[in-house]
Every structure is written in structure tokens, then in C-alpha cells.
Amino acid sequence: MRGLYRMPGVTEEFVKVIEQTFFKKVDDQAAYAHQRQLQRGKMTPRMREAWTLFVLSILMRSPKAVADTFEKFTEDLQEQWEHAKKQWTIDFPNEPPLGDHNPGMARQYALIQLRRFIANDAIGMLIHSMTWVCLDLTKYRYRLLTSDRPVVMTNGLGYVDSHLAMPLSPTMLFVAATTQQGMDSIKAIPIRDLVYSCNKQLVQRAVKYVWAHDHSQEALILGQMSADAASDPSIFSSQDGPILGKELTPLAKKLSV
């Protein structure tokens, strides 16, 4: 989304670096994997890595996710900086005092942290190690929708029963599941129910935009638009860490420590 990272105090040059040298590269490389899936072809290891990075970036690139990253990272920095200034004068009385807190620099550093999180290999492996499939849903008369938050993820990525889905086109759905048993369960769902469930969740979690192939699902969009937009599941689908009572994968256990 154009202008997603423009914030007060963040220079245009810095925004351009983030958008052009990182996210554009992520999108361009994922485009090849996207086309290969639409053609029902097998992805190369490089394509699989590119698609993993793209999906993870989509989870973290919504306007709300970016805004939350800025807020969470910068909310206590001014107070911490004032404390650091006082401590500096005590520890280094002969040195020039530290300057005032710079919110712009804090926001720029928050963007760097967001980029590092998306490119984190360990987190990416949660997606890369899942079982993947591209489902052709052409036989059903209704088409897949998509939105400004196009990934359906019901319970995070770190559990043995985790799965996610993302429309690739009005008739093709990318699905990933932690286990083959989980994937088989998804494949067993009637196409009608799968399309409806996916579309309903995409519409409910949309922040501002939903895109449709036609007007046949206007009632669903108008009735459910942004009903669950306040919910923004994390990797573990809980702001406080893994959900109690749910079994984590071995990799997720390492990440949650």
C-alpha cells in the first residue's frame, strides 16, 4: 500500500529505502511464485522462500499492524530517553549533554525492527515448513474475495493444528497447514463451505477495503464489513504469547522462550 510507512518525523529518503529496497524486492520475487501456483506448477526452493517472506510480510504490512508497531515501540521511549539524559550527566559530567528525544528517529528505528522481524529466518520457517497446496475452487459459483488483510489465520502459526489461507485469484486459494492431517481436513471441507468461510473471515477482518470479482456477494460484504477488524492475530494469536493449553510445534517452542 503506497505511503504505508510515511509518518511524522520519518524522512522521505528513509521511507523510499524501506519501500524500494526491501518491500519491492519481496513483492517482485513473490510474483514469480504467485504465477507458478496459478499454473499449478511446482515451486522451486527459491520460490518457496520468496513466497514465505511475502506471506509473512503481508501479515505484518497492514495499516493497523504498522501503526501498532510504531505505537508499541515508541510509547515508552521518551520517558526512557529523559532518564538516560539524567544518567548521562551523572556518569559523564565532563561530556556535552545528550540532546532532546527525537520521535522521528524512534519511528525510523521501529521500521527497521519491522523489517528485521519480517526477514527473521526462524519465524519464516513456521510458514516454510508447513504443508502447502493451491486449491482450485472454480466449480463453485461464488468467487473468492480479498481484502487489505488477505491472510486467513485462525489460531496463529505456531501450533500443531495451525493453518492459513490466502486467495491467489477469484478461483484459486493458497492453503498451508502444519500437518498433513490438518491439510486433509481442509481438503475435505465442501467447496461451498470453504469459500464462504474464507470470504466471511476476510470481510470481517478487513480494515478499509474488500475487492470482489462481481456484486454477487454484496450482502455478505455490507453485512460483515470490518466486524472483526479490531482483532489482529499475532504469530501465536495472543499478545501475551502462546495460548495456554494449545500444543506448540518444536520450532515454535524455541521462538516462544
C-alpha positions as a Markdown table, in Angstrom:
| # | Residue | x | y | z |
|---|---|---|---|---|
| 1 | Met | 0.0 | 0.0 | 0.0 |
| 2 | Arg | 1.5 | 3.3 | -1.1 |
| 3 | Gly | 2.5 | 5.6 | 1.7 |
| 4 | Leu | 2.0 | 3.0 | 4.4 |
| 5 | Tyr | 5.3 | 3.9 | 6.1 |
| 6 | Arg | 5.0 | 7.7 | 5.9 |
| 7 | Met | 4.9 | 9.1 | 9.5 |
| 8 | Pro | 5.7 | 12.4 | 11.1 |
| 9 | Gly | 9.4 | 12.6 | 11.6 |
| 10 | Val | 10.3 | 9.8 | 9.2 |
| 11 | Thr | 12.2 | 11.2 | 6.2 |
| 12 | Glu | 11.1 | 10.6 | 2.6 |
| 13 | Glu | 14.5 | 9.2 | 1.8 |
| 14 | Phe | 14.2 | 6.7 | 4.6 |
| 15 | Val | 10.7 | 5.6 | 3.5 |
| 16 | Lys | 11.9 | 5.2 | 0.0 |
| 17 | Val | 14.7 | 2.9 | 1.1 |
| 18 | Ile | 12.3 | 0.7 | 3.1 |
| 19 | Glu | 9.7 | 0.6 | 0.2 |
| 20 | Gln | 12.0 | 0.3 | -2.7 |
| 21 | Thr | 15.0 | -1.8 | -1.4 |
| 22 | Phe | 13.1 | -4.2 | 0.8 |
| 23 | Phe | 9.4 | -4.5 | 0.2 |
| 24 | Lys | 9.5 | -4.0 | -3.6 |
| 25 | Lys | 12.1 | -6.8 | -3.8 |
| 26 | Val | 9.9 | -9.0 | -1.6 |
| 27 | Asp | 6.9 | -8.4 | -3.9 |
| 28 | Asp | 8.8 | -8.8 | -7.1 |
| 29 | Gln | 10.3 | -12.1 | -6.1 |
| 30 | Ala | 6.9 | -13.4 | -4.8 |
| 31 | Ala | 5.3 | -12.5 | -8.1 |
| 32 | Tyr | 7.1 | -15.5 | -9.8 |
| 33 | Ala | 5.9 | -17.9 | -7.1 |
| 34 | His | 2.3 | -16.5 | -7.4 |
| 35 | Gln | 2.3 | -17.2 | -11.2 |
| 36 | Arg | 3.7 | -20.7 | -10.7 |
| 37 | Gln | 0.9 | -21.5 | -8.3 |
| 38 | Leu | -1.7 | -20.2 | -10.6 |
| 39 | Gln | -0.3 | -22.5 | -13.3 |
| 40 | Arg | -0.4 | -25.4 | -10.8 |
| 41 | Gly | 3.3 | -25.9 | -11.2 |
| 42 | Lys | 5.9 | -27.0 | -8.6 |
| 43 | Met | 7.7 | -24.1 | -6.9 |
| 44 | Thr | 11.5 | -24.1 | -6.8 |
| 45 | Pro | 13.2 | -23.8 | -3.4 |
| 46 | Arg | 13.9 | -20.1 | -4.1 |
| 47 | Met | 10.2 | -19.5 | -5.0 |
| 48 | Arg | 9.1 | -21.2 | -1.8 |
| 49 | Glu | 11.4 | -18.9 | 0.2 |
| 50 | Ala | 10.2 | -15.9 | -1.6 |
| 51 | Trp | 6.5 | -16.8 | -1.0 |
| 52 | Thr | 7.2 | -17.5 | 2.7 |
| 53 | Leu | 8.7 | -14.0 | 3.1 |
| 54 | Phe | 5.8 | -12.5 | 1.2 |
| 55 | Val | 3.1 | -14.1 | 3.3 |
| 56 | Leu | 4.9 | -13.1 | 6.5 |
| 57 | Ser | 5.2 | -9.6 | 5.2 |
| 58 | Ile | 1.5 | -9.4 | 4.4 |
| 59 | Leu | 0.7 | -10.4 | 8.0 |
| 60 | Met | 2.9 | -7.5 | 9.2 |
| 61 | Arg | 2.2 | -4.9 | 6.4 |
| 62 | Ser | -1.4 | -4.0 | 7.1 |
| 63 | Pro | -2.0 | -0.3 | 8.1 |
| 64 | Lys | -3.0 | -1.5 | 11.6 |
| 65 | Ala | 0.0 | -3.7 | 12.1 |
| 66 | Val | 2.4 | -1.0 | 11.0 |
| 67 | Ala | 0.7 | 1.6 | 13.2 |
| 68 | Asp | 0.7 | -0.8 | 16.2 |
| 69 | Thr | 4.4 | -1.4 | 15.6 |
| 70 | Phe | 5.1 | 2.3 | 15.8 |
| 71 | Glu | 3.0 | 2.7 | 18.9 |
| 72 | Lys | 4.4 | -0.3 | 20.8 |
| 73 | Phe | 8.0 | 0.5 | 20.0 |
| 74 | Thr | 7.9 | 4.2 | 20.7 |
| 75 | Glu | 5.4 | 4.6 | 23.6 |
| 76 | Asp | 8.0 | 4.4 | 26.4 |
| 77 | Leu | 11.0 | 5.8 | 24.5 |
| 78 | Gln | 10.6 | 9.4 | 25.5 |
| 79 | Glu | 10.5 | 8.6 | 29.2 |
| 80 | Gln | 13.4 | 6.2 | 28.8 |
| 81 | Trp | 15.4 | 8.9 | 27.0 |
| 82 | Glu | 14.8 | 11.5 | 29.7 |
| 83 | His | 16.0 | 9.0 | 32.2 |
| 84 | Ala | 19.1 | 8.3 | 30.1 |
| 85 | Lys | 19.8 | 12.0 | 29.8 |
| 86 | Lys | 19.9 | 12.4 | 33.6 |
| 87 | Gln | 22.0 | 9.3 | 34.0 |
| 88 | Trp | 24.4 | 10.6 | 31.3 |
| 89 | Thr | 25.1 | 13.8 | 33.2 |
| 90 | Ile | 25.9 | 11.7 | 36.3 |
| 91 | Asp | 28.1 | 9.2 | 34.6 |
| 92 | Phe | 29.9 | 11.7 | 32.2 |
| 93 | Pro | 29.8 | 15.1 | 33.9 |
| 94 | Asn | 32.6 | 16.4 | 31.6 |
| 95 | Glu | 30.9 | 15.4 | 28.4 |
| 96 | Pro | 28.3 | 17.5 | 26.5 |
| 97 | Pro | 24.7 | 16.7 | 27.5 |
| 98 | Leu | 22.5 | 14.5 | 25.3 |
| 99 | Gly | 20.1 | 16.2 | 23.1 |
| 100 | Asp | 16.3 | 16.1 | 23.2 |
| 101 | His | 14.3 | 13.0 | 22.3 |
| 102 | Asn | 13.8 | 12.7 | 18.6 |
| 103 | Pro | 10.4 | 10.9 | 17.8 |
| 104 | Gly | 11.4 | 10.8 | 14.1 |
| 105 | Met | 14.5 | 8.7 | 14.8 |
| 106 | Ala | 12.5 | 6.4 | 17.0 |
| 107 | Arg | 9.9 | 5.8 | 14.3 |
| 108 | Gln | 12.7 | 5.1 | 11.8 |
| 109 | Tyr | 14.2 | 2.5 | 14.1 |
| 110 | Ala | 10.7 | 1.0 | 14.6 |
| 111 | Leu | 10.6 | 0.5 | 10.8 |
| 112 | Ile | 14.0 | -1.2 | 10.8 |
| 113 | Gln | 12.8 | -3.5 | 13.5 |
| 114 | Leu | 9.6 | -4.3 | 11.5 |
| 115 | Arg | 11.8 | -5.2 | 8.5 |
| 116 | Arg | 14.1 | -7.4 | 10.7 |
| 117 | Phe | 11.1 | -9.2 | 12.1 |
| 118 | Ile | 9.7 | -10.0 | 8.6 |
| 119 | Ala | 13.1 | -11.2 | 7.4 |
| 120 | Asn | 13.6 | -13.4 | 10.5 |
| 121 | Asp | 14.5 | -16.9 | 9.2 |
| 122 | Ala | 13.3 | -18.6 | 12.4 |
| 123 | Ile | 9.8 | -17.0 | 12.1 |
| 124 | Gly | 9.7 | -17.6 | 8.4 |
| 125 | Met | 10.3 | -21.3 | 9.0 |
| 126 | Leu | 6.9 | -21.5 | 10.7 |
| 127 | Ile | 5.4 | -21.0 | 7.3 |
| 128 | His | 8.1 | -22.5 | 5.1 |
| 129 | Ser | 7.9 | -25.9 | 7.0 |
| 130 | Met | 4.1 | -26.2 | 6.6 |
| 131 | Thr | 2.4 | -28.4 | 4.0 |
| 132 | Trp | 1.3 | -26.2 | 1.1 |
| 133 | Val | -1.4 | -26.6 | -1.6 |
| 134 | Cys | -3.1 | -24.5 | -4.1 |
| 135 | Leu | -6.8 | -25.3 | -4.3 |
| 136 | Asp | -8.8 | -24.8 | -7.5 |
| 137 | Leu | -12.3 | -23.7 | -6.5 |
| 138 | Thr | -13.6 | -23.0 | -10.0 |
| 139 | Lys | -16.5 | -25.4 | -9.7 |
| 140 | Tyr | -18.3 | -23.2 | -7.1 |
| 141 | Arg | -20.4 | -20.4 | -8.5 |
| 142 | Tyr | -19.3 | -17.8 | -6.0 |
| 143 | Arg | -15.8 | -16.4 | -6.2 |
| 144 | Leu | -13.1 | -15.7 | -3.6 |
| 145 | Leu | -12.9 | -12.2 | -2.2 |
| 146 | Thr | -9.8 | -10.5 | -1.0 |
| 147 | Ser | -9.1 | -7.5 | 1.3 |
| 148 | Asp | -6.5 | -5.2 | 2.8 |
| 149 | Arg | -5.8 | -8.1 | 5.2 |
| 150 | Pro | -5.9 | -11.1 | 2.8 |
| 151 | Val | -4.5 | -13.8 | 5.1 |
| 152 | Val | -6.9 | -16.0 | 7.0 |
| 153 | Met | -5.1 | -17.3 | 10.1 |
| 154 | Thr | -7.4 | -18.7 | 12.8 |
| 155 | Asn | -5.0 | -19.5 | 15.6 |
| 156 | Gly | -1.6 | -18.3 | 14.8 |
| 157 | Leu | 1.3 | -20.2 | 13.2 |
| 158 | Gly | 3.0 | -22.0 | 16.0 |
| 159 | Tyr | 0.6 | -24.8 | 16.8 |
| 160 | Val | 0.3 | -28.4 | 15.6 |
| 161 | Asp | -3.2 | -27.6 | 14.2 |
| 162 | Ser | -2.3 | -24.2 | 12.7 |
| 163 | His | -3.3 | -23.3 | 9.2 |
| 164 | Leu | -3.6 | -20.2 | 7.0 |
| 165 | Ala | -5.1 | -19.4 | 3.6 |
| 166 | Met | -4.9 | -16.6 | 1.1 |
| 167 | Pro | -6.7 | -16.1 | -2.2 |
| 168 | Leu | -4.4 | -16.1 | -5.2 |
| 169 | Ser | -7.2 | -15.2 | -7.6 |
| 170 | Pro | -11.1 | -15.4 | -7.6 |
| 171 | Thr | -10.9 | -19.1 | -8.1 |
| 172 | Met | -7.5 | -20.2 | -6.5 |
| 173 | Leu | -6.8 | -20.5 | -2.8 |
| 174 | Phe | -3.3 | -20.9 | -1.3 |
| 175 | Val | -3.5 | -23.1 | 1.9 |
| 176 | Ala | -0.8 | -24.0 | 4.3 |
| 177 | Ala | -1.2 | -26.4 | 7.3 |
| 178 | Thr | 1.3 | -27.6 | 10.0 |
| 179 | Thr | 0.5 | -31.3 | 9.4 |
| 180 | Gln | -0.7 | -33.4 | 6.5 |
| 181 | Gln | -3.7 | -34.4 | 8.7 |
| 182 | Gly | -4.6 | -30.8 | 9.0 |
| 183 | Met | -4.4 | -30.3 | 5.3 |
| 184 | Asp | -6.5 | -33.4 | 4.6 |
| 185 | Ser | -9.2 | -32.0 | 6.9 |
| 186 | Ile | -9.2 | -28.7 | 5.0 |
| 187 | Lys | -9.4 | -30.5 | 1.6 |
| 188 | Ala | -12.4 | -32.5 | 3.0 |
| 189 | Ile | -14.4 | -29.3 | 3.5 |
| 190 | Pro | -17.1 | -28.9 | 0.8 |
| 191 | Ile | -16.1 | -26.2 | -1.6 |
| 192 | Arg | -19.2 | -24.1 | -0.9 |
| 193 | Asp | -18.4 | -24.0 | 2.9 |
| 194 | Leu | -14.6 | -23.3 | 2.3 |
| 195 | Val | -15.3 | -20.3 | 0.0 |
| 196 | Tyr | -18.0 | -18.9 | 2.3 |
| 197 | Ser | -15.8 | -19.3 | 5.5 |
| 198 | Cys | -12.8 | -17.8 | 3.8 |
| 199 | Asn | -14.7 | -14.8 | 2.4 |
| 200 | Lys | -16.5 | -14.2 | 5.6 |
| 201 | Gln | -13.3 | -14.0 | 7.6 |
| 202 | Leu | -11.6 | -11.8 | 5.0 |
| 203 | Val | -14.5 | -9.3 | 5.1 |
| 204 | Gln | -14.8 | -9.3 | 8.8 |
| 205 | Arg | -11.1 | -8.6 | 9.3 |
| 206 | Ala | -10.8 | -6.0 | 6.6 |
| 207 | Val | -9.8 | -2.6 | 7.8 |
| 208 | Lys | -10.9 | -0.5 | 4.9 |
| 209 | Tyr | -11.0 | -2.4 | 1.5 |
| 210 | Val | -12.5 | -5.5 | 0.1 |
| 211 | Trp | -12.2 | -6.5 | -3.6 |
| 212 | Ala | -14.7 | -8.7 | -5.4 |
| 213 | His | -15.0 | -10.3 | -8.8 |
| 214 | Asp | -18.6 | -9.1 | -9.1 |
| 215 | His | -21.5 | -7.9 | -7.0 |
| 216 | Ser | -22.9 | -11.3 | -6.2 |
| 217 | Gln | -21.6 | -11.2 | -2.6 |
| 218 | Glu | -22.6 | -7.6 | -1.8 |
| 219 | Ala | -24.9 | -8.7 | 1.0 |
| 220 | Leu | -22.0 | -10.5 | 2.8 |
| 221 | Ile | -19.7 | -7.5 | 2.4 |
| 222 | Leu | -22.2 | -5.0 | 3.6 |
| 223 | Gly | -23.3 | -7.1 | 6.5 |
| 224 | Gln | -19.9 | -8.3 | 7.8 |
| 225 | Met | -17.5 | -5.5 | 6.7 |
| 226 | Ser | -14.9 | -4.9 | 9.4 |
| 227 | Ala | -16.9 | -6.8 | 12.1 |
| 228 | Asp | -13.6 | -8.2 | 13.4 |
| 229 | Ala | -11.2 | -5.5 | 12.3 |
| 230 | Ala | -10.0 | -4.8 | 15.8 |
| 231 | Ser | -8.6 | -8.3 | 16.0 |
| 232 | Asp | -5.1 | -8.6 | 14.7 |
| 233 | Pro | -3.8 | -12.2 | 15.5 |
| 234 | Ser | 0.0 | -12.4 | 16.1 |
| 235 | Ile | 2.3 | -15.3 | 15.3 |
| 236 | Phe | 1.0 | -17.1 | 18.4 |
| 237 | Ser | -2.5 | -15.5 | 18.1 |
| 238 | Ser | -2.1 | -13.9 | 21.6 |
| 239 | Gln | -0.5 | -10.7 | 22.5 |
| 240 | Asp | 0.9 | -12.3 | 25.7 |
| 241 | Gly | 2.5 | -15.3 | 24.0 |
| 242 | Pro | 1.3 | -18.8 | 23.2 |
| 243 | Ile | -2.3 | -19.8 | 24.1 |
| 244 | Leu | -2.4 | -21.9 | 27.2 |
| 245 | Gly | -3.4 | -25.5 | 26.6 |
| 246 | Lys | -2.6 | -25.5 | 22.9 |
| 247 | Glu | 0.3 | -27.6 | 21.7 |
| 248 | Leu | 3.2 | -25.8 | 20.0 |
| 249 | Thr | 5.4 | -27.2 | 17.3 |
| 250 | Pro | 9.0 | -27.8 | 18.3 |
| 251 | Leu | 10.2 | -24.8 | 16.3 |
| 252 | Ala | 7.5 | -22.5 | 17.9 |
| 253 | Lys | 8.6 | -23.7 | 21.3 |
| 254 | Lys | 12.0 | -22.3 | 20.7 |
| 255 | Leu | 10.6 | -19.0 | 19.5 |
| 256 | Ser | 8.3 | -18.6 | 22.5 |
| 257 | Val | 11.1 | -19.0 | 25.1 |
